[in-house]
Amino acid sequence: MHKIIFATHNAHKLLELKNILSGLYEVVSLDEMGIKEDIPETGETLFENASIKSRYVKEKLQMDCFADDTGLEVDALNGAPGVYSARYAGETATYEQNVEKLLLELGDTNHRSARFKTVISLLLEGKEYFFEGTVEGKIIFERRGSDGFGYDPVFMPDGYNETFSEMTMELKNSISHRGRAVQKLVAFLKEYHQEL
Ligand code: IMP
């Protein structure tokens, strides 16, 4: 079976992709390949960061790989925190602190529309391909739910009355930014191999 590297240290994301691509690819993580360091995300867009990560891995291992980068865009904050979502409240900020800052910045405004965006960069046989996934929604006034991570407790996708934190993982994955980008990646890889 072909091997493909997923440029992540996130065990949860890895398991998800291992399952989805089983039968087509053996998905291997950075840790499994002995890359322990965090790859610096120095880009100014999600595309740049995803690309920086996949190219870093390609250079080190000379193997096909993919990487993802995600940001939350809040309209009332002119698109912030965006590409800085992981470090919104500071370089070493926790999820909790980032959510706190977001709620504080929004205050009591009713203009709360927002979206999550994921970009995946795939390096396959010397070419780069990008896949994007988006989910529209709003930032609610107080945290709700206990599952998930990051901004999940305050993000309510359009068409639902639950936050990502209140949903089952299956439901979240079926409609989320990352889930949608991954669905496109998987469809592409399946077709790519059929055509070989
Ligand atoms: P990453 O690029 O996937 O590491 O995501 C950057 C940051 O966006 C994370 O540190 C989280 O704060 C946030 N984030 C990414 N995906 C999600 C999600 O599915 N739910 C909530 N927050 C997320």
Boltz pocket constraint, residues with backbone or C-beta under 6 A from the ligand:
constraints:
  - pocket:
      binder: B
      contacts: [[A, 68], [A, 69], [A, 70], [A, 71], [A, 72], [A, 85], [A, 86], [A, 87], [A, 95], [A, 98], [A, 148], [A, 149], [A, 150], [A, 151], [A, 152], [A, 164], [A, 176], [A, 178]]
      max_distance: 6.0
